[in-house]
Amino acid sequence: MSIPQQGGGPIERREQLADYIALGEKPRESWRIGTEHEKFGFLWDTLEPLPYEGPRSILAILEGLRDRFGWSELRESGKLIGLSRAGANVSLEPGGQLELSGAPVETIHDTDAETRQHLSEVAAVTEGLGIGFMGLGAAPVWGQDQMPMMPKGRYALMTPYMQKVGTLGTQMMYRTCTVQVNLDYASEADMVQKLRVALALQPVATALFASSPFLDGKPNGMKSWRAHIWQNLDAARTGMLPFVFEEGFGYEAWVDYVLDVPMYFVYRDGTYIDALGQSFRDFLKGRLPALPGEVPTLSDWADHMTTVFPEARVKKYIEMRGADCGPLSHLNALPALWVGLTYDQGALDAATELTRGWTHEQREGLRRAAARDGLAGEFDGLKLRDLAAETLTLAEAGLAARGHLDDRGADEAQFLAVLRDKVERGATAADDLLAKYHGEWQGELSRIYADCAY
């Protein structure tokens, strides 16, 4: 979930909305990698989720990071709800999932170093408190009534709304974790090509990173319950976006899509004003019921853009959103996969050819197969394990072409080894966890906390 955005002043003409997206254009040498990951905190003695306040809490962790490691506070209504430092942010998901939104970095080696430093800092401030963190796509045991709510106005508005649309919206908010990467584009045409590849191959990422086969203390019938959730909530702002593949798609078509998504809120002077279900098009005309007579700013537009949740989305960069969180190797492999596919033109062109001609029905069918069956999924003759093997080959070549070496002389393709192993075995993290559950764990799911702890 996002923090309030800083977009700019009043919107005086509609063209500013597309111009805002175009501001994200960067020359290739300025492209960067922004990795985000969420994780579940818990108490080792009770295996319960972390509360917001108390001696062993989310607040204690935020204060410890602030005091010991030079992070600056982000507050809302007097409550500490996030931190910032050198282009990175630590923020809170609705159920207390702790998120690192990394600074824009140049290489996956930098991503690895940043993620390791963050986990080390979190371990330092939790030492002696009996607090752990684990990487999974969905909380395996906790019920919805056990999840705390973080003190953010955005979540107070979204929670009742999510209970009215789809069927699994509050599960998404409170009981899931993801890893995603934010990537740059050079031009409108570059954005279009990258977004099409991102959407088409998002089911491959979902299959490769599937790690949420449990819910409410038992197997849930899915390899990625998190992905299944996204297929069953608020169709107005989720999905595979078939219009992206239509001729003429570009910035203006993306603006039209976002304008048609019902609003959540307007942020004013530290307060979230309820605009649930209202229209940003009306806002542009000064006819928003929540703020009659007032027209939006570019900051309002930037905020509204954070309330659309398709499998990949555009702001002033492209977000890849289809993967479950997982172990440290996943946190590096996800950005490595997409950087390899999209930051080398040869790999991007090959990925475009691989997915060219797929229909919306095929893309959607693969999306659903990935959530249900992981790498064993298939639809209309397209097999996710085979597609994953081809996709990894392209990504490995793309990373090798980038030529960014670490101090041992290894390029960024090393971070894809964990995914290559999954393809060769035909087994995801979800498959491995289910094997343990039915085998050595003998159905005792409490053992997953130690197994998946960072």
Phi, psi and chi 1 to 4 in degrees:
 res  aa     phi    psi   chi1   chi2   chi3   chi4
   1 MET       -  153.6  -64.0  -66.0  172.9      -
   2 SER   -99.4  157.9  -60.8      -      -      -
   3 ILE   -92.3  163.5   58.8  176.1      -      -
   4 PRO   -53.8  137.7  -27.6   36.2      -      -
   5 GLN   -93.5  156.0  -56.7  -65.3  -65.3      -
   6 GLN  -115.5   98.1  -60.5  -63.3  -40.9      -
   7 GLY  -103.4  -38.9      -      -      -      -
   8 GLY   142.8 -166.3      -      -      -      -
   9 GLY   -84.0 -163.8      -      -      -      -
  10 PRO   -58.6  146.0  -22.9   33.8      -      -
  11 ILE   -89.2  115.4  -62.3  172.4      -      -
  12 GLU  -104.6  -17.5  -61.9  173.4  -16.6      -
  13 ARG  -150.3  147.7   51.0 -171.9  177.5   81.7
  14 ARG   -59.7  -31.5 -171.5 -172.8 -174.4  -79.2
  15 GLU   -59.0  -23.1  -69.6   77.6   10.5      -
  16 GLN   -62.1  -26.5  -71.1  174.9  -96.1      -
  17 LEU   -67.3  -45.8  -53.9 -178.5      -      -
  18 ALA   -71.8  -35.9      -      -      -      -
  19 ASP   -60.7  -34.4  -69.4  -14.6      -      -
  20 TYR   -61.5  -42.5  176.8   79.8      -      -
  21 ILE   -66.6  -40.2  -56.6  171.7      -      -
  22 ALA   -63.4  -23.9      -      -      -      -
  23 LEU   -61.7  -17.7  -71.7  173.3      -      -
  24 GLY   -76.6  -11.3      -      -      -      -
  25 GLU   -62.0  133.7  -64.9  176.1    1.8      -
  26 LYS  -139.8  146.7  -64.6 -179.3  177.6   67.6
  27 PRO   -66.3  154.8   24.2  -33.4      -      -
  28 ARG   -51.3  -40.5  177.7 -179.7  -66.2  -88.4
  29 GLU   -66.8  -14.2   60.7  -90.1   19.1      -
  30 SER  -102.0    2.0  -62.6      -      -      -
  31 TRP   -64.6  139.7  -69.1   -7.1      -      -
  32 ARG  -131.7  174.4  -66.0  -65.1 -179.6  -95.8
  33 ILE  -125.4  122.9  -54.5  160.1      -      -
  34 GLY  -120.0  108.7      -      -      -      -
  35 THR  -101.3  136.2  -56.1      -      -      -
  36 GLU  -124.0  138.4  -55.1 -179.4   18.3      -
  37 HIS  -144.2  146.9   81.9  -90.8      -      -
  38 GLU  -112.8  153.5  -56.0  157.0   -1.0      -
  39 LYS  -149.2  150.6   49.0 -158.4  169.2  -67.4
  40 PHE   -88.5  128.3  -66.0  110.3      -      -
  41 GLY   -96.0  147.1      -      -      -      -
  42 PHE  -152.0  163.8   61.5   92.7      -      -
  43 LEU   -95.2  124.9  -59.5  170.3      -      -
  44 TRP   -63.4  -33.9  -84.0  111.0      -      -
  45 ASP   -77.1  -31.0   52.5   -6.2      -      -
  46 THR  -111.6  -14.7   65.2      -      -      -
  47 LEU    59.0   28.9  -59.3 -177.9      -      -
  48 GLU   -95.8  157.2  -65.7  176.5  -12.6      -
  49 PRO   -67.5  155.7   22.9  -32.1      -      -
  50 LEU   -71.4  134.8  -67.6 -178.0      -      -
  51 PRO   -75.8  170.0   30.7  -35.8      -      -
  52 TYR   -72.2  -45.1  171.6   71.3      -      -
  53 GLU  -115.3  161.5  -65.6  179.8  -63.1      -
  54 GLY   122.6  172.3      -      -      -      -
  55 PRO   -64.6  -27.2   20.7  -31.6      -      -
  56 ARG  -122.1   93.2  -61.0 -166.9  -61.5  164.7
  57 SER  -157.6  170.5   65.4      -      -      -
  58 ILE   -59.1  -44.1  -69.6  -68.5      -      -
  59 LEU   -60.0  -42.1 -179.9   58.8      -      -
  60 ALA   -61.5  -36.7      -      -      -      -
  61 ILE   -68.9  -46.3  -65.9  169.6      -      -
  62 LEU   -60.3  -43.4  -66.7  178.0      -      -
  63 GLU   -64.8  -38.2  -69.1  175.3  -22.4      -
  64 GLY   -65.8  -42.6      -      -      -      -
  65 LEU   -63.4  -41.0  -68.3  171.9      -      -
  66 ARG   -61.3  -48.9  176.5 -161.8   63.7 -166.5
  67 ASP   -77.2  -30.9  -64.4  -18.2      -      -
  68 ARG  -101.2  -23.1  -65.2 -179.5   57.2  179.4
  69 PHE  -128.8   16.5  -64.1  104.4      -      -
  70 GLY    74.9   23.6      -      -      -      -
  71 TRP   -81.3  146.9  -69.1   83.5      -      -
  72 SER   -96.2  148.6  -60.8      -      -      -
  73 GLU   -74.6  147.3  -69.0 -173.3  -13.8      -
  74 LEU  -124.2  120.7  -62.1  172.1      -      -
  75 ARG  -120.3  153.4  -72.0 -174.7  175.7  -91.3
  76 GLU  -139.3  123.1 -178.0 -177.9  -50.8      -
  77 SER    51.2   39.5  -59.8      -      -      -
  78 GLY    83.4   -9.8      -      -      -      -
  79 LYS   -93.5  137.7  -63.2  -75.8 -170.3  179.1
  80 LEU   -75.5  115.4 -179.2   58.6      -      -
  81 ILE  -125.9    3.6   50.8   89.8      -      -
  82 GLY  -179.0  174.5      -      -      -      -
  83 LEU  -141.2  155.8  -55.9  166.0      -      -
  84 SER  -139.8  150.2   63.8      -      -      -
  85 ARG  -165.8  120.0 -175.3 -175.6   67.2 -170.7
  86 ALA    50.4   46.0      -      -      -      -
  87 GLY    87.3   -5.1      -      -      -      -
  88 ALA  -107.0  157.5      -      -      -      -
  89 ASN  -134.0  145.5  -69.2  -76.1      -      -
  90 VAL  -111.9  124.8  173.7      -      -      -
  91 SER  -136.8  175.0   59.2      -      -      -
  92 LEU  -116.8  130.9  -55.4  179.9      -      -
  93 GLU   -80.2  167.3  -66.1  -61.5  -69.7      -
  94 PRO   -54.8  -39.6  -29.3   36.9      -      -
  95 GLY   -93.9   16.6      -      -      -      -
  96 GLY    92.4    5.7      -      -      -      -
  97 GLN   -60.7  130.2  -54.1   97.1  -48.5      -
  98 LEU   -91.2  125.3 -166.9   70.1      -      -
  99 GLU  -115.9  133.2  178.4  178.9    6.4      -
 100 LEU  -101.5  120.7  173.3   68.9      -      -
 101 SER  -103.0  102.5  -63.3      -      -      -
 102 GLY   -69.2  157.6      -      -      -      -
 103 ALA   -67.8  154.0      -      -      -      -
 104 PRO   -65.0  120.6  -18.3   31.1      -      -
 105 VAL  -123.1  167.9  -60.8      -      -      -
 106 GLU   -88.7  -34.4 -172.4  173.2   -4.6      -
 107 THR  -133.8  165.6   73.6      -      -      -
 108 ILE   -69.7  -27.5  -51.5  -61.4      -      -
 109 HIS   -58.8  -40.9  -53.1  -58.7      -      -
 110 ASP   -66.5  -39.7  -61.3  -31.7      -      -
 111 THR   -58.8  -46.1  -62.3      -      -      -
 112 ASP   -59.2  -46.1  178.7   45.9      -      -
 113 ALA   -63.4  -42.5      -      -      -      -
 114 GLU   -64.3  -44.5  177.5 -173.5   54.1      -
 115 THR   -65.4  -43.0  -58.5      -      -      -
 116 ARG   -62.9  -40.3  -70.7  178.7 -175.3  -84.2
 117 GLN   -63.3  -43.3  179.1 -179.0   -2.2      -
 118 HIS   -61.4  -48.1  169.3   69.8      -      -
 119 LEU   -64.2  -34.1  -66.7  175.7      -      -
 120 SER   -66.3  -41.4  175.6      -      -      -
 121 GLU   -65.2  -42.6  -69.7  179.9    1.4      -
 122 VAL   -62.6  -41.6  170.3      -      -      -
 123 ALA   -62.7  -37.6      -      -      -      -
 124 ALA   -65.6  -42.3      -      -      -      -
 125 VAL   -78.7  -17.3  -60.0      -      -      -
 126 THR   -98.1   -3.8   58.0      -      -      -
 127 GLU   -58.0  129.2 -174.4  176.9    4.7      -
 128 GLY    84.6   -5.5      -      -      -      -
 129 LEU   -97.0   -6.8  -65.3  178.3      -      -
 130 GLY    68.5   34.7      -      -      -      -
 131 ILE  -110.6  136.7  -68.5  173.9      -      -
 132 GLY  -125.9  163.9      -      -      -      -
 133 PHE  -131.8  144.5  -79.2   91.5      -      -
 134 MET  -135.5  153.3   63.6  177.7  174.2      -
 135 GLY  -108.8  108.5      -      -      -      -
 136 LEU  -146.8  159.0  -76.7  167.6      -      -
 137 GLY   -75.9  -25.3      -      -      -      -
 138 ALA  -146.9  146.5      -      -      -      -
 139 ALA   -63.1  121.0      -      -      -      -
 140 PRO   -78.9  -23.4   27.9  -34.3      -      -
 141 VAL  -123.2  -42.9  177.1      -      -      -
 142 TRP   -60.8  136.6  -54.6  -36.9      -      -
 143 GLY   -82.9  165.6      -      -      -      -
 144 GLN   -59.1  -35.8 -166.5   70.5   28.2      -
 145 ASP   -73.2  -11.4   58.7   -8.0      -      -
 146 GLN   -87.9  -13.8  -69.6  179.5  -90.5      -
 147 MET   -81.5  130.1  -55.8  -52.5  -62.2      -
 148 PRO   -72.8  162.5   30.0  -35.2      -      -
 149 MET  -111.9  127.7  178.8 -171.2  -74.3      -
 150 MET   -74.1  147.8  -62.6  -61.1  101.6      -
 151 PRO   -80.2   65.6   31.1  -36.0      -      -
 152 LYS  -123.4  130.0  -62.3  177.0   71.2  170.1
 153 GLY   -59.5  -33.5      -      -      -      -
 154 ARG   -56.9  -42.5  178.3 -176.5  177.7  117.3
 155 TYR   -74.6  -33.4  -57.4  153.6      -      -
 156 ALA   -62.5  -34.3      -      -      -      -
 157 LEU   -76.7  -42.1  -72.5  173.6      -      -
 158 MET   -70.9  -33.7  -72.9  177.1   63.6      -
 159 THR   -58.8  -54.0  -62.5      -      -      -
 160 PRO   -65.0  -31.5   19.7  -30.9      -      -
 161 TYR   -66.4  -42.8 -175.1   78.1      -      -
 162 MET   -64.0  -24.2  -77.7  -66.5 -172.1      -
 163 GLN   -75.0  -11.8  -66.9  168.5  -19.8      -
 164 LYS  -102.2  -19.7  -60.6  175.4 -177.0  177.2
 165 VAL  -115.4  138.5  -67.8      -      -      -
 166 GLY    64.3 -156.5      -      -      -      -
 167 THR  -130.9  -14.0   57.2      -      -      -
 168 LEU  -129.4   21.0  -58.4  173.2      -      -
 169 GLY   -61.7  -42.2      -      -      -      -
 170 THR   -71.6  -29.7   53.3      -      -      -
 171 GLN   -61.5  -42.6  -76.5 -168.6   27.4      -
 172 MET   -57.4  -46.4  176.8  -84.4  -68.3      -
 173 MET   -67.2  -44.0  -68.7  177.1   64.7      -
 174 TYR  -102.6  -20.5  -69.1   88.7      -      -
 175 ARG  -130.3   26.7  -68.7 -160.1  -81.1  170.2
 176 THR  -132.5  157.0   66.0      -      -      -
 177 CYS  -139.1  144.3  -76.7      -      -      -
 178 THR  -131.9  164.6 -174.1      -      -      -
 179 VAL  -123.3  134.9   53.9      -      -      -
 180 GLN  -142.2  166.9   67.9 -179.9   52.9      -
 181 VAL  -133.9  143.1   63.7      -      -      -
 182 ASN  -110.8  126.9  -52.7  -39.1      -      -
 183 LEU  -130.0  153.9  -61.6  174.3      -      -
 184 ASP   -91.6  167.2  -68.2  -43.4      -      -
 185 TYR  -138.8  155.1   44.8   84.8      -      -
 186 ALA   -92.3  -26.1      -      -      -      -
 187 SER  -160.3  176.2   64.1      -      -      -
 188 GLU   -62.8  -43.3 -175.5  172.7   28.0      -
 189 ALA   -64.0  -37.6      -      -      -      -
 190 ASP   -66.7  -41.7 -171.7   40.7      -      -
 191 MET   -58.9  -45.1 -178.8  -81.6  -70.9      -
 192 VAL   -61.4  -47.7  171.0      -      -      -
 193 GLN   -62.3  -44.5 -174.0  179.0   15.9      -
 194 LYS   -66.9  -40.2  -73.9  174.5  175.3  172.5
 195 LEU   -66.8  -38.5 -174.8   60.8      -      -
 196 ARG   -63.9  -44.5  -73.5  173.2  174.0  168.4
 197 VAL   -63.8  -41.2  165.8      -      -      -
 198 ALA   -59.8  -47.3      -      -      -      -
 199 LEU   -68.1  -44.4  -74.6  166.8      -      -
 200 ALA   -63.4  -38.5      -      -      -      -
 201 LEU   -98.0    3.0  -69.8  178.8      -      -
 202 GLN   -58.6  -37.4 -147.8   63.4 -137.5      -
 203 PRO   -59.6  -31.5  -26.6   36.8      -      -
 204 VAL   -64.5  -44.6  171.6      -      -      -
 205 ALA   -62.5  -42.5      -      -      -      -
 206 THR   -57.5  -44.3  -63.3      -      -      -
 207 ALA   -65.9  -46.4      -      -      -      -
 208 LEU   -62.8  -35.7  -77.6  167.0      -      -
 209 PHE  -102.2    9.0  -70.5   85.8      -      -
 210 ALA   -56.7  121.9      -      -      -      -
 211 SER  -150.9   35.8   67.4      -      -      -
 212 SER  -138.0   65.6   47.7      -      -      -
 213 PRO   -90.5    2.7   34.6  -35.7      -      -
 214 PHE  -123.6  149.8  -56.0  108.1      -      -
 215 LEU  -157.2  139.9 -166.0   76.9      -      -
 216 ASP    55.0   35.2  -65.4  -32.6      -      -
 217 GLY    84.6   11.4      -      -      -      -
 218 LYS  -155.3  164.5   59.3 -176.4 -176.6  -63.0
 219 PRO   -59.2  142.3  -26.2   35.8      -      -
 220 ASN  -106.8    2.4   55.6   41.7      -      -
 221 GLY    85.6    1.6      -      -      -      -
 222 MET  -123.0  155.2  -63.9  -77.9  167.7      -
 223 LYS   -85.7  -32.7  -61.2  -62.6  173.5   65.4
 224 SER  -128.9   92.6  175.1      -      -      -
 225 TRP   -64.2  -33.9 -174.9 -100.9      -      -
 226 ARG   -58.3  -45.3 -172.9 -156.0   60.5   82.8
 227 ALA   -65.7  -38.2      -      -      -      -
 228 HIS   -60.5  -40.0  173.5   69.6      -      -
 229 ILE   -58.1  -46.0  -74.8  174.4      -      -
 230 TRP   -65.4  -18.2  -78.3  108.7      -      -
 231 GLN   -86.4   -1.8  -64.6  163.8   17.1      -
 232 ASN  -134.5   37.7  -68.4  -85.1      -      -
 233 LEU  -150.7  141.3   64.2   89.7      -      -
 234 ASP    35.9   75.1 -157.8   -8.0      -      -
 235 ALA   -58.9  -20.2      -      -      -      -
 236 ALA   -66.8  -19.6      -      -      -      -
 237 ARG  -133.7   13.6   65.5 -173.6   79.6 -125.7
 238 THR  -127.5  177.1   61.1      -      -      -
 239 GLY   114.6 -167.2      -      -      -      -
 240 MET  -103.6   -1.1  -66.5  -70.6  -80.8      -
 241 LEU    53.1   69.7  -51.6 -175.7      -      -
 242 PRO   -58.8  -26.7   17.4  -30.2      -      -
 243 PHE   -63.1  -22.9   72.3   90.3      -      -
 244 VAL   -62.6  -26.5  169.0      -      -      -
 245 PHE   -93.3    1.8  -62.7   87.6      -      -
 246 GLU   -81.8  151.0  -65.0  174.4   -1.4      -
 247 GLU   -60.4  136.6 -174.0  175.6   -6.7      -
 248 GLY    91.3   -0.3      -      -      -      -
 249 PHE   -62.0  141.5  171.1   74.1      -      -
 250 GLY  -172.3 -158.5      -      -      -      -
 251 TYR   -56.0  -45.1  -65.3  149.8      -      -
 252 GLU   -64.1  -38.6  -75.0  -68.2  -17.4      -
 253 ALA   -66.3  -35.9      -      -      -      -
 254 TRP   -66.1  -40.2 -173.0  -97.1      -      -
 255 VAL   -59.9  -46.2  166.9      -      -      -
 256 ASP   -58.6  -42.1  -78.6  -26.2      -      -
 257 TYR   -60.7  -50.2  159.9   64.0      -      -
 258 VAL   -66.0  -37.1  177.5      -      -      -
 259 LEU   -61.2  -30.0  -75.6  174.7      -      -
 260 ASP   -85.6   -5.9  -73.9  -26.5      -      -
 261 VAL   -80.3  126.8  172.3      -      -      -
 262 PRO   -58.9  144.6  -23.1   33.6      -      -
 263 MET   -74.8  159.5  -67.6  178.5   66.0      -
 264 TYR  -103.2  -49.4  -81.9  154.5      -      -
 265 PHE  -160.0  169.7   58.7   80.7      -      -
 266 VAL  -126.5  135.0 -178.8      -      -      -
 267 TYR   -98.9  119.9 -172.8   74.8      -      -
 268 ARG  -137.5  124.2  -73.0  -70.1 -176.4  -85.4
 269 ASP    50.7   45.4  -60.0  -37.8      -      -
 270 GLY    81.4    6.7      -      -      -      -
 271 THR  -125.6  139.6  -60.3      -      -      -
 272 TYR   -91.1  117.0  -73.3   89.8      -      -
 273 ILE   -92.8  129.0  -61.6  170.2      -      -
 274 ASP   -65.2  116.7 -174.4  -14.7      -      -
 275 ALA  -129.4   29.8      -      -      -      -
 276 LEU   -56.2  125.9  -71.8  168.7      -      -
 277 GLY    79.7   -2.5      -      -      -      -
 278 GLN   -83.3  170.1  -63.6  176.6   29.3      -
 279 SER  -108.3  129.5  167.3      -      -      -
 280 PHE   -66.9  -26.2 -153.5   93.6      -      -
 281 ARG   -64.0  -40.2  -67.8 -174.9 -172.3  -85.6
 282 ASP   -64.9  -38.3  -70.4  -19.7      -      -
 283 PHE   -58.7  -42.0 -159.2    4.4      -      -
 284 LEU   -60.9  -28.1  -70.8  171.6      -      -
 285 LYS   -92.8    3.9  -59.9  172.2 -175.8  175.2
 286 GLY    74.8   23.5      -      -      -      -
 287 ARG  -118.3   25.9  -60.1  173.7 -175.5  170.7
 288 LEU   -75.4  122.1 -169.6   72.8      -      -
 289 PRO   -56.3  -32.8  -28.0   36.1      -      -
 290 ALA   -69.5  -28.4      -      -      -      -
 291 LEU  -141.4   69.0  -70.7  173.1      -      -
 292 PRO   -58.5  134.4   17.6  -28.8      -      -
 293 GLY    84.1   -8.8      -      -      -      -
 294 GLU   -99.5  141.6 -171.1  168.7  -28.4      -
 295 VAL  -105.6  155.3  -64.9      -      -      -
 296 PRO   -77.3  162.4   28.7  -35.9      -      -
 297 THR  -103.4  169.0   66.0      -      -      -
 298 LEU   -63.5  -26.6  -78.4  170.8      -      -
 299 SER   -64.9  -38.8  -65.9      -      -      -
 300 ASP   -62.8  -41.3  -64.2  -36.1      -      -
 301 TRP   -63.2  -44.2  174.2 -122.0      -      -
 302 ALA   -61.2  -41.1      -      -      -      -
 303 ASP   -61.3  -46.8  -85.9  -26.5      -      -
 304 HIS   -62.0  -35.7 -175.9   54.0      -      -
 305 MET   -63.3  -23.8  -67.5  178.6   74.9      -
 306 THR   -79.9   -3.1   70.2      -      -      -
 307 THR  -103.0   10.5   68.3      -      -      -
 308 VAL  -103.2  138.2  -58.3      -      -      -
 309 PHE  -130.0   47.1  -52.7  122.9      -      -
 310 PRO   -70.9  177.4   29.5  -35.8      -      -
 311 GLU   -65.7  -25.0  -66.5  -65.9  -71.8      -
 312 ALA  -144.8  143.7      -      -      -      -
 313 ARG  -140.0  159.9   72.2  178.1  175.3 -172.4
 314 VAL  -110.9  133.2  178.9      -      -      -
 315 LYS  -124.4 -107.9  -65.8 -165.8  -72.9 -168.8
 316 LYS  -104.0   18.9  -74.3 -164.2  -75.7 -170.4
 317 TYR  -162.4  175.2   43.1   82.9      -      -
 318 ILE  -106.4  131.5  -59.3  174.1      -      -
 319 GLU  -104.6  129.0  -65.0 -177.6   -5.1      -
 320 MET   -94.9  117.2  -47.8  -57.6 -173.2      -
 321 ARG  -121.3   14.0  -62.1  172.9   46.9   81.6
 322 GLY   -96.8    6.8      -      -      -      -
 323 ALA  -111.1  141.9      -      -      -      -
 324 ASP   -69.6  151.4  -72.5    0.8      -      -
 325 CYS   -69.9  168.4 -167.8      -      -      -
 326 GLY  -170.6 -155.6      -      -      -      -
 327 PRO   -68.6  175.8   26.3  -35.1      -      -
 328 LEU   -54.9  -37.7  175.8   59.5      -      -
 329 SER   -61.1  -33.7   58.9      -      -      -
 330 HIS   -66.9  -36.9  -79.7 -159.6      -      -
 331 LEU   -67.1  -24.8  -51.5 -173.9      -      -
 332 ASN   -93.5  -33.6  -65.5  -37.7      -      -
 333 ALA   -68.5  -35.1      -      -      -      -
 334 LEU   -62.9  -52.8 -170.6  -81.4      -      -
 335 PRO   -63.7  -34.3   18.4  -30.7      -      -
 336 ALA   -62.0  -41.1      -      -      -      -
 337 LEU   -58.3  -51.4  175.5   68.6      -      -
 338 TRP   -77.5  -32.6  -70.5  113.6      -      -
 339 VAL   -64.3  -43.3  166.8      -      -      -
 340 GLY   -61.1  -36.5      -      -      -      -
 341 LEU   -78.7  -30.5  -72.3  171.5      -      -
 342 THR  -117.6  -16.6   64.1      -      -      -
 343 TYR   -96.3   -2.2  -87.1   16.2      -      -
 344 ASP  -116.4  124.5  172.8   72.8      -      -
 345 GLN   -63.9  -36.0 -168.6   61.2   47.5      -
 346 GLY   -62.6  -43.7      -      -      -      -
 347 ALA   -66.5  -40.2      -      -      -      -
 348 LEU   -64.2  -42.8 -178.5   59.5      -      -
 349 ASP   -64.1  -39.7  -70.9  -17.3      -      -
 350 ALA   -67.2  -38.6      -      -      -      -
 351 ALA   -66.2  -35.5      -      -      -      -
 352 THR   -62.0  -43.8  -61.3      -      -      -
 353 GLU   -66.6  -38.7  -72.0  -55.6  -48.8      -
 354 LEU   -58.7  -37.8  174.2   63.8      -      -
 355 THR  -100.9   -3.8   59.0      -      -      -
 356 ARG   -62.0  135.4 -170.6 -176.5  -58.3  -81.7
 357 GLY    89.8  -10.0      -      -      -      -
 358 TRP   -64.4  140.1  -69.6    1.7      -      -
 359 THR   -87.3  165.1   65.3      -      -      -
 360 HIS   -58.9  -39.0  171.1   63.1      -      -
 361 GLU   -62.5  -37.7  -70.8   71.8   24.8      -
 362 GLN   -69.3  -44.0  -72.0  173.9  -45.2      -
 363 ARG   -62.3  -43.8  -67.6 -171.5  -66.9  -92.3
 364 GLU   -68.4  -38.3 -178.3   63.3   28.5      -
 365 GLY   -62.8  -41.1      -      -      -      -
 366 LEU   -65.3  -38.2  -72.7  172.6      -      -
 367 ARG   -58.1  -45.4  178.1 -170.0 -177.8 -146.8
 368 ARG   -73.3  -36.0  -64.9 -174.7  178.4  -83.2
 369 ALA   -65.9  -37.2      -      -      -      -
 370 ALA   -63.2  -43.7      -      -      -      -
 371 ALA   -63.9  -40.7      -      -      -      -
 372 ARG   -78.6  -46.0 -176.1  180.0   59.3 -109.5
 373 ASP  -119.3   -2.2  -60.5  -40.3      -      -
 374 GLY    61.5 -136.0      -      -      -      -
 375 LEU   -69.1  -15.8  -73.0  172.6      -      -
 376 ALA   -81.3   -4.7      -      -      -      -
 377 GLY   -72.2  151.3      -      -      -      -
 378 GLU  -155.4  157.6   59.2 -178.8  -81.1      -
 379 PHE  -153.5  130.0 -178.1   81.7      -      -
 380 ASP    51.0   43.4 -163.8   24.3      -      -
 381 GLY    84.2   -6.8      -      -      -      -
 382 LEU   -95.2  121.4  -63.4  170.0      -      -
 383 LYS  -106.8  126.7  -62.3 -178.5  178.1 -178.6
 384 LEU   -65.3  -34.3  -79.5  162.5      -      -
 385 ARG   -65.0  -42.0 -173.2  176.5  179.0 -176.3
 386 ASP   -66.3  -42.8  -68.3  -15.7      -      -
 387 LEU   -63.6  -38.4  -70.3  172.3      -      -
 388 ALA   -63.6  -40.8      -      -      -      -
 389 ALA   -62.1  -45.0      -      -      -      -
 390 GLU   -65.4  -42.1  -67.8 -177.5   74.2      -
 391 THR   -63.1  -42.7  -61.0      -      -      -
 392 LEU   -64.3  -38.8  -78.8  176.5      -      -
 393 THR   -60.2  -42.8  -63.2      -      -      -
 394 LEU   -64.9  -44.0  -61.4 -179.0      -      -
 395 ALA   -65.5  -41.1      -      -      -      -
 396 GLU   -60.6  -43.1  -71.1  161.4  -11.7      -
 397 ALA   -65.6  -39.3      -      -      -      -
 398 GLY   -63.7  -41.0      -      -      -      -
 399 LEU   -70.0  -39.4  -67.2  175.5      -      -
 400 ALA   -62.0  -38.9      -      -      -      -
 401 ALA   -65.5  -31.6      -      -      -      -
 402 ARG   -64.7  -33.8  -83.7  166.0   52.4   82.9
 403 GLY    70.6   26.6      -      -      -      -
 404 HIS   -87.9  112.3  -69.8  -67.0      -      -
 405 LEU  -104.7  148.6  -52.0 -179.2      -      -
 406 ASP   -89.0 -174.4   64.2   13.9      -      -
 407 ASP   -71.9   -6.1   54.9   10.6      -      -
 408 ARG   -99.9   -0.3  -62.7  177.8  -67.4  109.0
 409 GLY    86.0   12.4      -      -      -      -
 410 ALA   -95.5  138.5      -      -      -      -
 411 ASP   -85.4 -177.4   66.9   30.7      -      -
 412 GLU   -70.0  -15.4  -63.3  164.7  -57.0      -
 413 ALA   -63.3  -17.4      -      -      -      -
 414 GLN   -58.0  -28.1   65.0 -177.2  -68.7      -
 415 PHE   -77.4   -7.1  -63.5  106.0      -      -
 416 LEU   -93.9   -3.1  -65.1  177.8      -      -
 417 ALA   -59.6  -38.1      -      -      -      -
 418 VAL   -63.0  -34.1   63.6      -      -      -
 419 LEU   -75.8  -37.7  -57.1 -176.2      -      -
 420 ARG   -61.5  -39.3 -179.6   60.5   71.9  179.6
 421 ASP   -61.2  -41.4  174.2   69.5      -      -
 422 LYS   -61.7  -42.8  -66.8  179.5 -168.1  -58.4
 423 VAL   -65.7  -43.3  170.1      -      -      -
 424 GLU   -63.9  -36.7  -69.2  175.8   -6.1      -
 425 ARG   -85.7  -18.2  -65.2 -171.5  -61.8  115.1
 426 GLY    68.7   26.5      -      -      -      -
 427 ALA  -132.9  129.5      -      -      -      -
 428 THR   -93.1  177.3   66.5      -      -      -
 429 ALA   -58.2  -36.8      -      -      -      -
 430 ALA   -61.8  -42.8      -      -      -      -
 431 ASP   -62.1  -42.1  -65.4  -56.9      -      -
 432 ASP   -65.1  -40.8  -66.5  -21.6      -      -
 433 LEU   -66.9  -40.9  -69.9  169.0      -      -
 434 LEU   -64.2  -37.5  -75.2  165.1      -      -
 435 ALA   -62.8  -40.8      -      -      -      -
 436 LYS   -66.6  -42.3  -68.7  177.1 -179.1  178.6
 437 TYR   -59.6  -45.0  174.6   81.6      -      -
 438 HIS   -83.2  -11.3  -68.7  -63.7      -      -
 439 GLY  -110.2 -103.9      -      -      -      -
 440 GLU   -63.5  -28.1   63.2 -175.7  -87.4      -
 441 TRP   -78.8  -17.5  -65.5   -6.3      -      -
 442 GLN    52.5   42.4  -62.7 -177.3   17.8      -
 443 GLY    78.6    7.0      -      -      -      -
 444 GLU   -92.7   95.2 -179.3   48.2   65.5      -
 445 LEU   -75.0  -14.3 -163.9   50.0      -      -
 446 SER   -61.0  -19.4   63.0      -      -      -
 447 ARG   -71.5  -11.7  -64.8  179.8   63.6  177.0
 448 ILE   -69.8  -25.1 -160.1  170.4      -      -
 449 TYR   -63.0  -49.7  -67.5   89.4      -      -
 450 ALA   -67.3  -36.8      -      -      -      -
 451 ASP   -66.2  -34.8 -168.7   87.5      -      -
 452 CYS  -107.3    9.5  -65.5      -      -      -
 453 ALA   -73.5  146.5      -      -      -      -
 454 TYR   -78.4      -  -71.2  118.7      -      -
